[in-house]
Amino acid sequence: MLEPSPDSSQRGHRPAGISHWINIADAGDLVALPRRLGDRFPVDVHHETHMAALHFHTLDTYLGSGLTAAALAPHCTG
């Protein structure tokens, strides 16, 4: 379901309109595989951390992460 889809080498491409890509992955998140998207996509920055022992693949956990806040802060006004 990726647009554009990975090429024949299984290497993905940066979606149109994305100028900077930061990947943040919980090391224990079994759903977010592969965690190192930079191995398959042109990711600018990759962070891997431990966010939660339980409920690791939830929006609240990722949005509550200091890494997510730091990644979004330069793009927020207010």
Secondary structure by P-SEA (a helix, b strand, c coil): cccccccccccccccccccbbbbbbcccccccccccccccccccbbbbbbccccccccaaaaaacaaaaaaacccccc
